[in-house]
């Protein structure tokens, strides 16, 4: 697998270094190098780019701002970002824009290669043919800076928190926090096994402990059933009554 890359940095020496690292890495192909974020946008619009090595502090368009423009690209089409910066106070911002990794200048080829391998592993996982939705045994979720395989059968319920989802698992006291919307996660889960019962909750149907008119008890908590989801719950229960 070859990943098409671009490098973006307003410092000529830093840009030259990242380009040389890309060119000596067998699974990376340098598709362009740019001294500003605005110039990079044209390449992102006209070419298929898998990976961006992106400086953060640039005068016209910062790396964070450029990364945010990628959020509108659908699904797995959007390129992944590895930030390169001389400042160590951008980790939280990088996480918010779903950056794959964070290289702190000055970095050497070994550090670069470690980050590049993360991108390669991520791309390989996406190309693995997944079984049909109702037969899936697991899903991959972005947790911090890695992809975590989560067994479908272990999911008890999922709580939505704006752009994040908190996945509560059987036999795990601490939930997984993933950068994914509840709607996107709902689309990934087999519909015969999971149901949205509230704008903030998805539950595993085979983990239900009890149901009342307005609530469902699961995983030791009571979740309110939203008005728009009550008919679906009634239909599900009618199969057992």
Sine and cosine of phi, psi and omega as CSV:
sin_phi,cos_phi,sin_psi,cos_psi,sin_omega,cos_omega
0.00,0.00,0.76,-0.65,0.04,-1.00
-0.93,-0.37,0.76,-0.65,0.01,-1.00
-0.98,-0.21,0.82,-0.58,0.10,-1.00
-0.97,0.22,0.80,-0.60,-0.10,-1.00
-0.82,-0.57,0.44,-0.90,0.28,-0.96
-0.79,-0.62,0.44,-0.90,0.06,-1.00
-0.89,-0.46,0.69,-0.73,-0.04,-1.00
-0.73,-0.68,0.89,-0.46,0.00,-1.00
-0.31,-0.95,0.71,-0.70,-0.02,-1.00
-0.99,0.11,-0.09,1.00,0.05,-1.00
-0.99,-0.14,0.89,-0.45,-0.08,-1.00
-0.83,0.56,-0.67,0.74,-0.02,-1.00
-0.92,0.40,-0.68,0.73,0.01,-1.00
-0.91,0.41,-0.64,0.77,0.01,-1.00
-0.91,0.41,-0.66,0.75,0.03,-1.00
-0.89,0.45,-0.62,0.79,-0.01,-1.00
-0.92,0.40,-0.73,0.68,-0.03,-1.00
-0.91,0.42,-0.58,0.81,0.04,-1.00
-0.91,0.42,-0.66,0.75,0.01,-1.00
-0.91,0.41,-0.60,0.80,0.05,-1.00
-0.91,0.42,-0.67,0.75,0.02,-1.00
-0.89,0.46,-0.70,0.71,-0.10,-1.00
-0.93,0.38,-0.42,0.91,0.02,-1.00
-1.00,-0.07,0.09,1.00,0.02,-1.00
-0.98,-0.21,0.88,-0.47,-0.16,-0.99
-0.86,0.51,-0.54,0.84,-0.08,-1.00
-1.00,-0.10,0.17,0.99,0.06,-1.00
-0.90,-0.43,0.62,-0.79,0.08,-1.00
-0.81,-0.58,0.84,-0.55,-0.01,-1.00
-0.98,0.21,0.92,-0.38,-0.02,-1.00
-0.99,-0.11,-0.13,0.99,0.01,-1.00
0.24,-0.97,0.42,-0.91,0.09,-1.00
-0.73,-0.68,0.61,-0.79,-0.16,-0.99
-0.64,-0.77,0.61,-0.79,-0.02,-1.00
-1.00,-0.06,0.00,1.00,0.04,-1.00
-0.51,-0.86,0.42,-0.91,0.01,-1.00
-0.92,0.39,-0.57,0.82,-0.02,-1.00
-0.90,0.43,-0.65,0.76,0.04,-1.00
-0.91,0.41,-0.57,0.82,0.00,-1.00
-0.93,0.38,-0.50,0.87,-0.02,-1.00
-0.86,0.51,-0.60,0.80,0.00,-1.00
-0.90,0.43,-0.67,0.74,0.03,-1.00
-0.90,0.43,-0.63,0.78,0.00,-1.00
-0.92,0.39,-0.47,0.88,0.01,-1.00
-0.98,0.18,-0.55,0.83,-0.14,-0.99
-0.98,-0.19,-0.25,0.97,-0.06,-1.00
-0.81,-0.59,0.37,-0.93,0.17,-0.99
-1.00,0.08,0.92,-0.40,-0.01,-1.00
-0.89,-0.46,0.77,-0.63,0.00,-1.00
-1.00,-0.02,-0.52,0.85,-0.18,-0.98
-0.53,-0.85,0.67,-0.74,0.04,-1.00
-0.85,-0.52,0.82,-0.57,0.20,-0.98
-1.00,-0.06,0.92,-0.38,-0.32,-0.95
-0.78,-0.62,0.86,-0.50,0.13,-0.99
-0.94,0.35,0.46,-0.89,-0.04,-1.00
-1.00,-0.08,-0.79,0.62,-0.07,-1.00
-1.00,0.03,0.98,-0.20,0.06,-1.00
-0.73,-0.69,0.50,-0.87,-0.18,-0.98
-0.94,0.33,-0.63,0.78,-0.11,-0.99
-1.00,0.03,-0.72,0.70,-0.01,-1.00
-0.60,-0.80,0.90,-0.45,-0.05,-1.00
-0.94,0.34,0.31,-0.95,0.04,-1.00
-0.88,0.47,-0.60,0.80,0.04,-1.00
-0.89,0.46,-0.70,0.72,0.01,-1.00
-0.90,0.44,-0.65,0.76,0.03,-1.00
-0.90,0.44,-0.68,0.73,0.01,-1.00
-0.88,0.47,-0.57,0.82,0.00,-1.00
-0.91,0.40,-0.50,0.86,0.02,-1.00
-0.92,0.39,-0.37,0.93,-0.01,-1.00
-0.97,0.23,-0.27,0.96,-0.07,-1.00
-0.91,0.41,-0.36,0.93,-0.01,-1.00
-0.99,0.12,-0.17,0.99,0.04,-1.00
-0.96,0.28,0.64,-0.77,-0.09,-1.00
-0.95,0.31,0.64,-0.77,0.20,-0.98
0.71,0.71,-0.77,-0.64,-0.08,-1.00
-1.00,0.07,0.07,1.00,-0.03,-1.00
-0.95,0.33,-0.52,0.85,-0.09,-1.00
-0.93,0.37,0.63,-0.78,0.03,-1.00
-0.94,0.34,0.45,-0.89,0.08,-1.00
-1.00,0.04,0.40,-0.92,-0.09,-1.00
-0.87,-0.50,0.73,-0.68,0.22,-0.97
-0.89,-0.45,0.90,-0.43,-0.01,-1.00
-0.98,0.20,0.59,-0.80,0.13,-0.99
-0.81,-0.58,0.83,-0.56,-0.09,-1.00
-0.41,-0.91,0.42,-0.91,0.06,-1.00
-1.00,0.00,-0.02,1.00,-0.08,-1.00
-0.89,-0.45,0.65,-0.76,-0.12,-0.99
-0.98,-0.19,0.29,0.96,-0.07,-1.00
-0.95,-0.33,0.40,0.92,-0.04,-1.00
-0.91,-0.41,0.19,0.98,-0.08,-1.00
-0.87,0.49,-0.68,0.74,-0.03,-1.00
-0.91,0.41,-0.68,0.73,0.03,-1.00
-0.89,0.46,-0.62,0.78,0.03,-1.00
-0.89,0.46,-0.62,0.78,0.03,-1.00
-0.92,0.40,-0.62,0.78,-0.03,-1.00
-0.90,0.43,-0.52,0.86,0.01,-1.00
-0.99,-0.15,0.29,0.96,0.14,-0.99
0.90,0.43,0.62,0.79,0.05,-1.00
-0.92,0.39,0.59,-0.81,-0.02,-1.00
-0.98,0.21,-0.59,0.81,0.01,-1.00
-0.33,-0.94,-0.01,-1.00,-0.20,-0.98
-0.53,-0.85,0.95,-0.31,0.01,-1.00
-0.98,-0.17,0.84,-0.54,-0.02,-1.00
-1.00,-0.08,0.86,-0.50,0.01,-1.00
-0.94,0.35,0.60,-0.80,-0.11,0.99
-0.99,0.16,0.69,-0.73,0.03,-1.00
-0.86,-0.50,0.41,-0.91,0.01,-1.00
-0.97,-0.26,0.00,-1.00,-0.06,-1.00
-0.91,0.42,-0.56,0.83,0.01,-1.00
-0.88,0.47,-0.69,0.73,0.04,-1.00
-0.92,0.40,-0.66,0.75,0.05,-1.00
-0.86,0.51,-0.72,0.69,-0.05,-1.00
-0.91,0.42,-0.59,0.81,0.04,-1.00
-0.88,0.48,-0.69,0.72,0.02,-1.00
-0.92,0.38,-0.67,0.74,0.00,-1.00
-0.89,0.47,-0.61,0.79,0.02,-1.00
-0.90,0.43,-0.52,0.85,0.09,-1.00
-0.88,0.48,-0.69,0.73,0.01,-1.00
-0.90,0.43,-0.65,0.76,0.01,-1.00
-0.90,0.44,-0.71,0.71,0.01,-1.00
-0.89,0.46,-0.68,0.73,0.02,-1.00
-0.87,0.49,-0.72,0.70,-0.02,-1.00
-0.90,0.43,-0.62,0.78,0.01,-1.00
-0.91,0.42,-0.61,0.79,0.03,-1.00
-0.90,0.43,-0.60,0.80,-0.02,-1.00
-0.94,0.34,-0.43,0.90,-0.03,-1.00
-1.00,0.03,-0.15,0.99,0.05,-1.00
-0.92,0.39,0.78,-0.62,-0.01,-1.00
-0.92,0.40,0.85,-0.53,-0.02,-1.00
-1.00,-0.01,0.57,-0.82,0.07,-1.00
-0.93,0.38,0.21,-0.98,0.03,-1.00
-0.84,0.55,0.51,-0.86,-0.16,-0.99
-0.79,0.61,-0.71,0.71,-0.08,-1.00
-0.96,0.28,-0.15,0.99,0.00,-1.00
-0.93,-0.36,0.07,1.00,-0.03,-1.00
-0.90,0.43,0.62,-0.78,0.03,-1.00
-0.97,-0.24,-0.30,0.95,-0.02,-1.00
-0.40,-0.92,0.27,-0.96,0.15,-0.99
-0.73,-0.68,0.37,-0.93,0.09,-1.00
-0.97,-0.24,0.73,-0.68,0.00,-1.00
-0.79,-0.61,0.61,-0.79,0.05,-1.00
-0.98,0.20,0.90,-0.43,0.04,-1.00
-0.83,-0.56,0.92,-0.40,-0.14,-0.99
0.82,0.57,-0.86,-0.50,-0.07,-1.00
-0.94,-0.33,0.51,0.86,0.03,-1.00
-0.58,-0.82,0.34,-0.94,0.11,-0.99
-1.00,-0.05,0.78,-0.62,-0.03,-1.00
-0.91,-0.41,0.76,-0.65,0.05,-1.00
-0.99,0.11,0.82,-0.58,-0.04,-1.00
-0.89,-0.46,0.84,-0.55,0.03,-1.00
-0.95,0.32,0.78,-0.63,0.01,-1.00
-0.82,0.58,-0.67,0.74,-0.08,-1.00
-0.91,0.41,-0.31,0.95,-0.04,-1.00
-1.00,0.01,-0.22,0.98,-0.05,-1.00
-0.97,0.23,0.81,-0.58,0.03,-1.00
-1.00,-0.10,-0.83,0.56,0.11,-0.99
-0.41,-0.91,0.27,-0.96,-0.06,-1.00
-0.77,-0.64,0.72,-0.69,-0.02,-1.00
-0.92,-0.39,0.79,-0.61,0.01,-1.00
-1.00,0.04,0.71,-0.70,0.02,-1.00
-0.74,-0.68,0.99,0.16,-0.06,-1.00
0.85,0.53,-0.92,-0.38,-0.05,-1.00
-1.00,0.03,0.08,1.00,-0.04,-1.00
-0.88,-0.47,0.32,-0.95,0.11,-0.99
-0.76,-0.65,0.68,-0.73,0.05,-1.00
-0.96,-0.27,0.92,-0.40,-0.09,-1.00
-0.99,-0.17,0.91,-0.42,0.00,-1.00
-1.00,-0.05,0.81,-0.58,-0.11,-0.99
-0.92,-0.40,0.51,-0.86,0.07,-1.00
-0.90,0.43,0.65,-0.76,0.05,-1.00
0.91,0.42,0.30,0.96,0.07,-1.00
-0.81,-0.59,0.82,-0.57,-0.03,-1.00
-0.98,0.19,-0.44,0.90,-0.03,-1.00
-0.95,-0.33,0.83,-0.56,0.01,-1.00
-0.96,0.29,0.34,-0.94,0.12,-0.99
-1.00,0.06,0.68,-0.74,0.06,-1.00
-0.94,-0.33,0.90,-0.43,-0.08,-1.00
-0.87,-0.49,0.61,-0.80,0.04,-1.00
-0.99,0.15,0.99,0.12,0.01,-1.00
-0.37,-0.93,0.62,-0.79,0.02,-1.00
-0.97,0.25,0.38,-0.93,0.01,-1.00
-0.89,0.45,-0.58,0.81,0.01,-1.00
-0.90,0.44,-0.71,0.71,0.01,-1.00
-0.89,0.45,-0.64,0.77,0.01,-1.00
-0.94,0.35,-0.61,0.79,0.05,-1.00
-0.86,0.52,-0.63,0.78,0.00,-1.00
-0.93,0.37,-0.42,0.91,-0.02,-1.00
-0.99,0.12,-0.37,0.93,-0.13,-0.99
-1.00,-0.01,0.58,-0.82,0.04,-1.00
-0.90,0.44,0.79,-0.61,-0.12,-0.99
-0.93,0.38,-0.42,0.91,0.00,-1.00
-0.97,0.25,-0.21,0.98,-0.06,-1.00
-0.93,-0.36,-0.33,0.94,-0.09,-1.00
-0.75,-0.66,0.50,-0.87,0.03,-1.00
-0.62,-0.78,0.67,-0.75,0.14,-0.99
-0.99,0.12,0.83,-0.55,-0.04,-1.00
-0.91,-0.40,-0.09,1.00,-0.04,-1.00
-0.33,-0.94,0.40,-0.92,0.00,-1.00
-0.88,0.48,-0.29,0.96,-0.01,-1.00
-0.92,-0.40,0.08,1.00,-0.08,-1.00
-0.63,-0.78,0.68,-0.73,0.23,-0.97
-0.88,-0.48,0.68,-0.74,-0.02,-1.00
-0.86,-0.52,0.43,-0.90,0.15,-0.99
-1.00,0.08,0.85,-0.52,-0.12,-0.99
-0.91,0.42,-0.52,0.86,-0.02,-1.00
-1.00,0.09,0.05,1.00,0.05,-1.00
-0.96,-0.28,0.06,1.00,-0.02,-1.00
-0.91,0.42,0.73,-0.68,0.05,-1.00
-1.00,-0.09,-0.64,0.77,-0.02,-1.00
-0.30,-0.95,0.39,-0.92,0.01,-1.00
-0.70,-0.71,0.70,-0.72,0.15,-0.99
-0.91,-0.42,-0.12,-0.99,-0.01,-1.00
-0.87,0.49,-0.59,0.81,-0.13,-0.99
-0.86,-0.51,-0.07,1.00,-0.06,-1.00
-0.66,-0.75,0.34,-0.94,0.14,-0.99
-0.80,-0.60,0.71,-0.70,0.00,-1.00
-0.98,-0.18,0.82,-0.57,-0.05,-1.00
-0.41,-0.91,0.67,-0.74,0.05,-1.00
0.85,0.53,0.50,0.87,0.05,-1.00
0.99,0.13,0.11,0.99,0.04,-1.00
-0.77,-0.64,0.33,-0.94,0.09,-1.00
-0.97,-0.25,0.82,-0.58,-0.01,-1.00
-0.92,-0.38,0.78,-0.62,0.03,-1.00
-0.93,0.38,0.70,-0.71,0.08,-1.00
-1.00,0.04,0.88,-0.47,-0.02,-1.00
-0.92,0.40,0.48,-0.88,-0.05,-1.00
-0.81,0.59,-0.69,0.73,-0.07,-1.00
-0.95,0.30,-0.16,0.99,-0.03,-1.00
-0.95,-0.32,-0.04,1.00,-0.09,-1.00
-0.92,0.39,-0.61,0.79,-0.01,-1.00
-0.90,0.44,-0.65,0.76,0.02,-1.00
-0.90,0.43,-0.63,0.78,0.03,-1.00
-0.92,0.39,-0.65,0.76,0.03,-1.00
-0.88,0.47,-0.66,0.76,0.03,-1.00
-0.89,0.45,-0.67,0.74,0.03,-1.00
-0.89,0.45,-0.70,0.71,-0.03,-1.00
-0.93,0.36,-0.49,0.87,-0.03,-1.00
-0.89,0.45,-0.39,0.92,0.02,-1.00
-0.95,0.30,-0.24,0.97,-0.05,-1.00
-0.91,-0.41,0.03,1.00,-0.06,-1.00
-0.95,-0.31,0.00,0.00,0.00,0.00
